[in-house]
Amino acid sequence: MSVQFKVNGKPVTAHAETDTPLLWVIRDELGLTGTKFGCGAALCGACTVHIDGKPARSCQTQLSSVAGKQVTTVEGLSKTAEHPLQVAWIKHEVPQCGYCQSGQLMSAAALLARNSNPSDADIDAAMSGNLCRCGTYNRMRAAIKDAGAMMRHKA
């Protein structure tokens, strides 16, 4: 079967069973490997993408559910690492092992798209479904606040 949707602004046609997890289509068919497989049960957040601007766990999202929709992966934030979150992530030295980072960035991007001045509680709530074994949560919080300030300054 084939399903048409957009990934990072470009139209694509995926040729897979409609119940195939979106994660595998993104990684295996489209070659966008920034989105990671973590747990396969939507518990860790490593596979987070945006579907029509909202964060979603691609490991549990069936291909059929994205027909006609816009999917954004971590590669879609910026091709040149100029997105405020990417700049702040580097500035605050957030990544350690890096495995969870694409999901962390996508959850943070969804938060900042709706609230560029989040409180600690807002950040904690938005990021609660993303696990980081390296424990860089304080750095992430600082980077999210910094990125929000950059976004407000540009507006």
Steps between C-alpha positions, in 0.01 A plus 500: 500500500605860469433796727565861401602764752765768547826462690689816586293688243560259211230271358578131535329175415574215736464147371427287806213331677272763652554363852879537474633729773587843360845470663603221264375684194693812604821309570497209255309629200574873516852471645448762772688337786488786751179359644605215729350172614509481878236283661241435230221564750477884493653524847846651445444777243803425281274463195313830544403683182240767430181413315328816387704686763421276795752263659430132439680173566578361157560147632129470580359714218365293212594615153132523404443772761735747329338489155476858374676640806825685564767308692805683631806312615806636680660548157218745425588741781790649303741369240776722636442459878375859525173424678510676840470164677796357312706809579402486868558122518858553387554805721381316812679176405179302539590178315702231669446170320257677267258213446192673640580842360286497186192416705594756765544770234168418334309513830670827590424645155131418540499671840670814373270518197208552736680674789832679445524597867433174688531464876693214656168323554405549133834355391476208740148417378594524131816296540369242748459228239861521385757296687871585516727237651781755527284727719557833327156629594629820665703585191195431283286731709761777474531446124123511450477827692790642300347391169168653602675829571666486156162438340336789687787730406462416128124554505 
